[in-house]
Structures are given as structure tokens and as C-alpha cells.
Amino acid sequence: MPCLIVLGITLSGQQPALAQHDPAQHDMSSGQAAAAPSSGDAGAAMMAAMARMNQAMNGAPMTGDIDRDFVAMMIPHHQGAIDMCKVEQRHGKDPVLLKMCRGIVADQAKDIALMRRWQQQHERLP
């Protein structure tokens, strides 16, 4: 069953909860799987990558400026994709997935560099 993403809007000015998921899948906030990881060390490494990504995304400061908030969330999201692909590259065997991961690592790294440049260019603007 796929994760359910729920975006909330509050009128109180507090940060809304960004996502909820089916606990039968994975506890993404702690990086712990509800069931045992899929393949020992590789499964644990994949869950650790997800935990780092989620911790970084949850820690991203929300400013109310959609552009800044988008970039603050997307950098760790893209880094999470890179980290998961590195696990796939170390442990995976499927040539299609390994090729896909090579592309993901290259593309996401370029996107992260672009977003970091954008952050630097816009850090002094109101």
C-alpha cells in the first residue's frame, strides 16, 4: 500500500504536519521499517538513507516564501535519492536499475548544485 501524503494548512501560524504515512509500510521519521529490512545490510542502509533525508527535510526552516521553502526541502530530497542509489549501486544486481541510478546520481547532483547557487543568490533578498 503506498504512503498517503497529506498537506495541511493552519490559520494559527504553526507549521502544519507535512506528511502522514501508512505505519504498516515504514516509519520514515525514525528510519525504522515496520517489517524487517528487505535484505540485511542493504535494507538497513536504504532505511538509514531515508531517515537522513527525512530528518533533513523535517529540519528545513519554513519561511513562508514558497521558492525558498521548495529549495530547502528539495535539496535533502534529491540527496536522499542519491544516497539510495548508492546503496542500489553497492548491492543491486539489475542492470536497468543500476543504469537508472547512474543517471539519477548525475542529474540530482546537478540539481542540488543549481539549488545551492540559487540559495546563495537569494539569501540577501527579502
Phi, psi and chi 1 to 4 in degrees:
 res  aa     phi    psi   chi1   chi2   chi3   chi4
   1 MET       -  129.7  176.9  179.7  -77.0      -
   2 PRO   -71.9  159.8   21.3  -27.4      -      -
   3 CYS   -69.2  146.3  -66.9      -      -      -
   4 LEU   -99.7  122.3  170.7   65.7      -      -
   5 ILE  -100.9  127.8  -56.0  -61.8      -      -
   6 VAL  -127.5  121.6  178.4      -      -      -
   7 LEU  -102.1  128.3  -62.6  177.9      -      -
   8 GLY  -111.7  151.7      -      -      -      -
   9 ILE  -122.2  131.0  -61.1  172.4      -      -
  10 THR  -116.6  151.6   64.0      -      -      -
  11 LEU   -97.0   -8.0  -61.1  177.2      -      -
  12 SER   -83.8   -6.7   65.7      -      -      -
  13 GLY    86.9   -1.7      -      -      -      -
  14 GLN   -81.4  156.1  -64.9  179.7   -0.1      -
  15 GLN   -68.8  127.5  -67.5  -71.5  -30.0      -
  16 PRO   -74.7  159.6   27.2  -33.3      -      -
  17 ALA   -67.3  132.6      -      -      -      -
  18 LEU   -84.3  -33.3  -68.4  178.4      -      -
  19 ALA  -155.4  149.9      -      -      -      -
  20 GLN  -129.2  156.0  -66.2 -178.8   -8.2      -
  21 HIS  -144.3  167.5   61.6  -83.2      -      -
  22 ASP   -75.8  114.4  179.5   -8.1      -      -
  23 PRO   -62.7  -15.1   15.0  -20.5      -      -
  24 ALA   -71.1  -15.6      -      -      -      -
  25 GLN   -87.2  -88.2  -64.5  -63.0  -46.7      -
  26 HIS  -143.6  147.5  -61.3  -72.9      -      -
  27 ASP   -89.3   90.5 -179.3   -8.8      -      -
  28 MET   -68.8  -25.7  -62.7  -58.5 -172.8      -
  29 SER   -70.0  -32.7   62.8      -      -      -
  30 SER  -103.2  -10.7   69.2      -      -      -
  31 GLY    79.9    7.2      -      -      -      -
  32 GLN   -94.2  136.9  -61.6  -63.1  -45.7      -
  33 ALA   -83.0  143.1      -      -      -      -
  34 ALA   -65.7  -35.2      -      -      -      -
  35 ALA  -109.4  170.4      -      -      -      -
  36 ALA   -60.9  146.3      -      -      -      -
  37 PRO   -54.4  153.0  -24.8   33.0      -      -
  38 SER   -66.0  -32.6   59.0      -      -      -
  39 SER  -151.8   61.9   58.8      -      -      -
  40 GLY    57.9 -124.5      -      -      -      -
  41 ASP   -58.9  -39.8  -70.2  -17.6      -      -
  42 ALA   -64.6  -43.2      -      -      -      -
  43 GLY   -64.2  -41.8      -      -      -      -
  44 ALA   -64.6  -39.9      -      -      -      -
  45 ALA   -65.6  -38.5      -      -      -      -
  46 MET   -65.1  -44.3 -168.4   67.8   72.6      -
  47 MET   -66.5  -35.4  -68.0  -50.4  -63.6      -
  48 ALA   -64.7  -40.3      -      -      -      -
  49 ALA   -62.0  -43.1      -      -      -      -
  50 MET   -63.9  -41.0  -71.9  -68.2  -65.7      -
  51 ALA   -63.1  -43.7      -      -      -      -
  52 ARG   -61.5  -43.8  -74.5 -171.3  -54.0  -86.8
  53 MET   -61.1  -48.7  178.0 -171.3   73.6      -
  54 ASN   -65.6  -38.4  -75.6  -45.2      -      -
  55 GLN   -62.9  -44.5 -178.0  176.7   15.6      -
  56 ALA   -65.6  -41.3      -      -      -      -
  57 MET   -66.4  -42.3  -71.3  176.3   68.5      -
  58 ASN   -66.8  -26.8  -72.4  -28.5      -      -
  59 GLY   -88.3   -5.1      -      -      -      -
  60 ALA   -66.2  127.2      -      -      -      -
  61 PRO   -69.9  130.3   24.7  -30.4      -      -
  62 MET   -94.0  123.2  -65.5  -68.8  100.5      -
  63 THR  -101.8  -14.9   65.7      -      -      -
  64 GLY    90.6  -10.7      -      -      -      -
  65 ASP   -93.0  109.5  177.1  -35.0      -      -
  66 ILE   -57.5  -37.4 -173.5   61.5      -      -
  67 ASP   -65.2  -47.7  -64.7  -32.6      -      -
  68 ARG   -64.8  -42.4  -73.5 -174.7  174.2  142.2
  69 ASP   -66.0  -39.8  -64.1  -11.8      -      -
  70 PHE   -58.6  -49.7  170.5   76.2      -      -
  71 VAL   -65.6  -41.1  168.7      -      -      -
  72 ALA   -61.2  -32.7      -      -      -      -
  73 MET   -85.5  -35.3  -62.2  -76.5  -72.5      -
  74 MET   -74.3  -29.9  -72.3  -55.4  -70.1      -
  75 ILE   -60.0  -53.2  -70.8  171.7      -      -
  76 PRO   -68.0  -28.6   16.2  -24.7      -      -
  77 HIS   -62.4  -47.4 -176.3  -92.7      -      -
  78 HIS   -66.0  -39.4  -82.2   34.7      -      -
  79 GLN   -62.9  -36.4 -175.1   61.6   53.3      -
  80 GLY   -61.1  -40.4      -      -      -      -
  81 ALA   -63.6  -41.1      -      -      -      -
  82 ILE   -62.7  -47.2  -70.2  170.2      -      -
  83 ASP   -62.5  -40.4  -66.5  -14.5      -      -
  84 MET   -67.2  -37.5  -72.7 -172.6  -71.6      -
  85 CYS   -65.4  -35.1  -84.8      -      -      -
  86 LYS   -64.6  -36.1  -72.2  179.8  179.1  179.8
  87 VAL   -64.9  -46.1  174.0      -      -      -
  88 GLU   -58.8  -42.7  172.1   64.4   18.3      -
  89 GLN   -65.8  -32.8  -70.2  170.7  -35.9      -
  90 ARG   -76.2  -35.4  -83.7 -166.6  -53.0  -88.1
  91 HIS  -116.4  -19.9  -60.3  -80.3      -      -
  92 GLY   -76.5  162.0      -      -      -      -
  93 LYS  -126.4  -19.2  -65.3  171.3 -178.3   52.0
  94 ASP   -73.7  119.9 -173.7  -78.5      -      -
  95 PRO   -62.7  -31.7   15.6  -23.3      -      -
  96 VAL   -66.4  -45.9  172.0      -      -      -
  97 LEU   -68.3  -37.9  -64.2  178.8      -      -
  98 LEU   -64.1  -41.0  -66.2  169.2      -      -
  99 LYS   -65.0  -43.7 -179.9  179.5  178.8 -177.5
 100 MET   -58.3  -42.7  179.6 -170.9   71.0      -
 101 CYS   -64.5  -36.0  -82.8      -      -      -
 102 ARG   -59.4  -43.3  -74.6 -168.8  -61.6  -85.6
 103 GLY   -66.9  -41.5      -      -      -      -
 104 ILE   -61.8  -46.7  -73.4  172.7      -      -
 105 VAL   -59.1  -47.0  168.7      -      -      -
 106 ALA   -65.3  -48.0      -      -      -      -
 107 ASP   -66.8  -44.2  -67.9  -16.3      -      -
 108 GLN   -68.5  -35.2  -57.5  -73.9  -52.1      -
 109 ALA   -63.3  -41.3      -      -      -      -
 110 LYS   -62.8  -43.3  -73.2  177.6 -167.3  172.8
 111 ASP   -63.2  -41.7  -71.1  -13.5      -      -
 112 ILE   -61.9  -44.5  -71.1  170.8      -      -
 113 ALA   -59.9  -43.4      -      -      -      -
 114 LEU   -62.1  -44.3 -176.9  148.1      -      -
 115 MET   -67.8  -35.8  -71.3 -176.5  -78.7      -
 116 ARG   -66.8  -40.8  -71.4 -165.4 -168.5  -76.6
 117 ARG   -61.3  -42.3  -76.4 -168.4  -53.0  -87.1
 118 TRP   -59.9  -45.2 -174.1   92.8      -      -
 119 GLN   -58.7  -44.4  -78.1  178.9  -41.1      -
 120 GLN   -64.1  -40.2  -69.9  173.3  -15.9      -
 121 GLN   -69.8  -24.2  -66.2  168.1   -8.8      -
 122 HIS  -111.9    5.7  -66.5   86.2      -      -
 123 GLU   -68.8  -26.2   67.4 -175.0   10.8      -
 124 ARG   -94.9   -9.3  -67.6  176.9  -69.3  -81.2
 125 LEU   -80.9  148.9  -61.6  177.4      -      -
 126 PRO   -65.5      -    9.9  -11.3      -      -
